[in-house]
Amino acid sequence: MDSDFRRETKTVRLGARMPDALTRAVELLRQGDLVAFPTDTVYGVGAHAFLEEAVARLYRVKGRPADQPIALLLPDAAAMESVCTNIPPLAWQIAERFWPGGLSLVLARSKAVPDRVTAGGSTVAVRVPDHPLVRAICRELEAPLAASSANCHGLPPPVTADEVEAALVGRVSLILDGGRCQGGVASTVLDLTVSPPSILRRGLVTAEQLAGILQEM
C-alpha cells in the first residue's frame, strides 16, 4: 500500500454549492492534493494537470495502471489550444455541437502536457464538462484538471458522494457533494487522430449522434 495511504489523508466533505467550495478546491489542487467532484456524467477525482507528482498520486489513489492515460477537463473549447496541437477543423466543429457535454476528444498532445498524464503517449483526451462548478475550478486554477472517475480502478463509476466517500475516504483531501450525477455513465471517447474518427469508448453521447454530425461535416 502506498505510503500516502498509510498516513491517510484527512478527507473533508463539503456541499458543492457552499460559498467557499470553489476556493477550497482550487487551493488544495494548487498544493498538489486531490479533489473529488460531481460532473455531468459521473463523479470525478482530479489533480492539477501540470503538477506531475499530483498526477502520479492520482494514479496511485485509484490503483490505475501506469500505461493507461488520464483525460483532461477544460473550462471551454478554446483551452484545447493550451494542451493540444495540430487541432483539425473537425474538432472545433464537434466541440461546438457537443460541448459542454459528455464527449471526450482524443487529439495530438502539446508539449505542455506532462508524460504522466498521457502515459508517455502522443495523444491526450480532452473534454469540457456540462457542469458549471468543474468549469469554474479549471478557470480559477488556470490549468486543466487531470481527471478520472472517482473510484478504485476496475470498479463501477460513482454517481453519488456517498459512493465516492466509500471508495476514496482517506485518499483524497476534499469531496464536493453535488447530489446524484444526472448523466450516470462515463463520457464517450472519440479519437480524432485517425481517419475516419474512431469511438474508443461508448458513453453518454451515442454513436448515432456522432454518425449524424460526421455525415453533415
C-alpha positions as CSV (number, residue, x, y, z in Angstrom):
1,M,0.0,0.0,0.0
2,D,1.2,3.5,-0.9
3,S,2.8,5.5,2.0
4,D,0.2,8.2,1.3
5,F,-2.5,5.8,2.3
6,R,-0.6,4.6,5.5
7,R,-0.6,8.2,6.7
8,E,-4.2,8.7,5.5
9,T,-5.3,12.0,4.2
10,K,-7.9,13.8,6.1
11,T,-10.9,13.9,3.8
12,V,-13.4,16.8,4.1
13,R,-16.8,16.5,2.5
14,L,-18.4,19.8,1.5
15,G,-21.5,20.8,-0.3
16,A,-20.7,21.8,-3.9
17,R,-22.8,24.9,-3.5
18,M,-21.2,26.2,-0.3
19,P,-19.7,29.7,-0.7
20,D,-16.2,28.5,-0.1
21,A,-16.4,25.2,-2.1
22,L,-14.7,26.6,-5.2
23,T,-11.9,28.4,-3.3
24,R,-11.2,25.4,-1.1
25,A,-11.0,23.1,-4.1
26,V,-8.6,25.4,-6.0
27,E,-6.3,25.9,-3.0
28,L,-6.0,22.2,-2.5
29,L,-5.4,21.4,-6.2
30,R,-2.6,24.1,-6.3
31,Q,-1.0,22.3,-3.4
32,G,-0.9,19.0,-5.3
33,D,-3.9,17.5,-3.4
34,L,-6.7,15.5,-5.0
35,V,-10.3,16.7,-5.1
36,A,-13.4,14.7,-6.0
37,F,-16.4,16.5,-7.6
38,P,-19.6,15.9,-9.5
39,T,-19.8,16.2,-13.2
40,D,-22.5,15.9,-15.9
41,T,-21.6,12.2,-16.3
42,V,-20.3,10.6,-13.0
43,Y,-18.2,11.8,-10.0
44,G,-14.6,12.5,-10.9
45,V,-11.4,12.8,-8.9
46,G,-8.9,15.3,-10.2
47,A,-5.4,16.7,-9.9
48,H,-3.7,19.9,-11.3
49,A,-2.7,18.6,-14.7
50,F,0.6,20.4,-14.8
51,L,1.8,19.1,-11.4
52,E,3.4,15.7,-12.2
53,E,3.5,14.4,-8.7
54,A,-0.1,15.3,-8.2
55,V,-1.0,13.3,-11.3
56,A,1.2,10.4,-10.1
57,R,-0.7,10.4,-6.9
58,L,-4.0,10.2,-8.8
59,Y,-2.7,7.0,-10.4
60,R,-1.8,5.6,-7.0
61,V,-5.0,6.5,-5.3
62,K,-7.1,4.8,-8.0
63,G,-4.7,1.9,-8.4
64,R,-4.7,2.8,-12.1
65,P,-2.2,1.1,-14.3
66,A,0.6,3.4,-15.3
67,D,0.1,2.6,-19.0
68,Q,-3.4,4.0,-19.1
69,P,-3.6,7.7,-19.9
70,I,-5.8,10.2,-18.0
71,A,-8.2,12.6,-19.6
72,L,-8.1,16.4,-19.1
73,L,-11.1,18.5,-18.2
74,L,-11.2,22.0,-19.7
75,P,-13.1,25.2,-18.9
76,D,-14.0,25.8,-22.5
77,A,-13.2,24.7,-26.1
78,A,-10.6,27.5,-26.6
79,A,-8.5,25.8,-23.9
80,M,-7.8,22.9,-26.3
81,E,-5.0,25.1,-27.7
82,S,-3.2,25.0,-24.4
83,V,-2.9,21.2,-24.3
84,C,-3.3,20.1,-27.9
85,T,-1.5,20.6,-31.2
86,N,-2.5,20.2,-34.9
87,I,-6.1,20.5,-33.9
88,P,-8.2,19.7,-37.0
89,P,-11.2,21.8,-38.1
90,L,-13.4,18.8,-37.3
91,A,-12.5,19.1,-33.6
92,W,-13.8,22.6,-33.4
93,Q,-17.0,21.7,-35.2
94,I,-17.7,18.8,-33.0
95,A,-16.8,20.8,-29.9
96,E,-19.3,23.5,-30.9
97,R,-22.0,20.9,-31.2
98,F,-21.4,18.7,-28.2
99,W,-19.5,20.8,-25.6
100,P,-20.1,21.3,-22.9
101,G,-21.2,17.7,-22.7
102,G,-20.4,14.0,-22.4
103,L,-17.9,13.7,-25.2
104,S,-14.1,13.4,-24.9
105,L,-11.9,14.1,-28.0
106,V,-8.6,12.4,-28.5
107,L,-6.1,14.8,-30.1
108,A,-2.4,15.2,-30.5
109,R,-0.9,16.5,-27.2
110,S,1.2,19.6,-26.9
111,K,4.5,19.8,-25.0
112,A,2.7,21.4,-22.1
113,V,1.1,18.1,-21.1
114,P,3.2,16.0,-18.7
115,D,4.1,12.5,-19.8
116,R,2.4,11.1,-16.7
117,V,-1.0,12.4,-18.0
118,T,-0.6,10.6,-21.3
119,A,1.3,7.6,-20.1
120,G,4.1,8.7,-22.4
121,G,1.8,8.6,-25.5
122,S,1.5,11.3,-28.2
123,T,-2.2,12.0,-27.7
124,V,-4.5,13.3,-25.0
125,A,-8.3,13.1,-24.4
126,V,-9.9,16.4,-23.6
127,R,-13.5,17.4,-22.5
128,V,-15.5,20.4,-21.5
129,P,-18.0,19.0,-18.9
130,D,-21.5,20.3,-18.7
131,H,-21.2,21.2,-15.1
132,P,-20.5,24.9,-14.1
133,L,-18.6,24.0,-10.9
134,V,-16.0,21.9,-12.8
135,R,-15.5,24.6,-15.4
136,A,-15.2,27.2,-12.7
137,I,-12.5,25.2,-10.9
138,C,-10.5,24.9,-14.2
139,R,-10.8,28.7,-14.8
140,E,-9.7,29.6,-11.2
141,L,-6.9,27.0,-11.3
142,E,-5.8,28.4,-14.6
143,A,-5.0,24.8,-15.6
144,P,-6.8,21.7,-16.8
145,L,-7.9,19.0,-14.4
146,A,-6.3,15.6,-14.9
147,A,-9.4,13.6,-14.0
148,S,-10.8,10.1,-13.9
149,S,-13.9,8.6,-12.3
150,A,-13.8,8.8,-8.5
151,N,-13.5,5.1,-7.8
152,C,-10.8,2.5,-7.5
153,H,-9.7,1.1,-10.8
154,G,-12.0,-1.5,-12.2
155,L,-15.0,-0.7,-10.0
156,P,-18.2,1.0,-11.2
157,P,-18.0,4.8,-11.5
158,P,-19.8,6.6,-8.6
159,V,-22.8,8.8,-9.2
160,T,-23.2,10.0,-5.5
161,A,-20.9,11.5,-3.0
162,D,-21.7,8.6,-0.6
163,E,-20.2,6.2,-3.2
164,V,-17.1,8.4,-3.6
165,E,-16.6,8.6,0.2
166,A,-16.9,4.8,0.5
167,A,-14.2,4.4,-2.2
168,L,-11.8,7.3,-1.5
169,V,-12.1,8.5,2.1
170,G,-8.6,8.9,3.5
171,R,-7.2,9.1,0.0
172,V,-8.4,12.5,-1.3
173,S,-8.4,15.8,0.5
174,L,-11.9,17.0,-0.5
175,I,-15.2,15.6,-1.7
176,L,-17.6,18.1,-3.2
177,D,-21.1,16.8,-2.7
178,G,-23.3,17.9,-5.6
179,G,-26.0,15.3,-5.2
180,R,-26.6,12.5,-7.7
181,C,-25.0,12.9,-11.1
182,Q,-27.6,13.1,-13.8
183,G,-25.6,11.5,-16.6
184,G,-24.9,8.3,-14.8
185,V,-22.5,7.0,-17.4
186,A,-19.0,8.0,-18.5
187,S,-18.3,10.2,-21.5
188,T,-18.0,8.8,-25.0
189,V,-14.4,8.9,-26.2
190,L,-13.8,9.8,-29.9
191,D,-10.4,9.5,-31.4
192,L,-9.8,12.3,-34.0
193,T,-6.2,11.4,-34.7
194,V,-7.3,8.6,-37.1
195,S,-9.3,8.7,-40.2
196,P,-12.2,8.0,-40.1
197,P,-12.6,9.0,-36.4
198,S,-13.0,6.0,-34.1
199,I,-15.1,5.6,-31.0
200,L,-12.8,4.2,-28.3
201,R,-15.4,4.1,-25.6
202,R,-19.2,4.3,-25.8
203,G,-20.8,6.6,-23.3
204,L,-23.2,9.5,-22.8
205,V,-23.1,10.7,-26.5
206,T,-24.4,7.9,-28.7
207,A,-22.7,6.5,-31.8
208,E,-25.9,7.6,-33.8
209,Q,-25.5,11.2,-32.7
210,L,-21.8,11.2,-33.7
211,A,-22.6,9.5,-37.0
212,G,-25.2,12.1,-37.8
213,I,-22.8,15.1,-37.3
214,L,-19.9,13.4,-39.0
215,Q,-22.0,12.9,-42.1
216,E,-23.1,16.5,-42.0
217,M,-19.4,17.6,-41.9
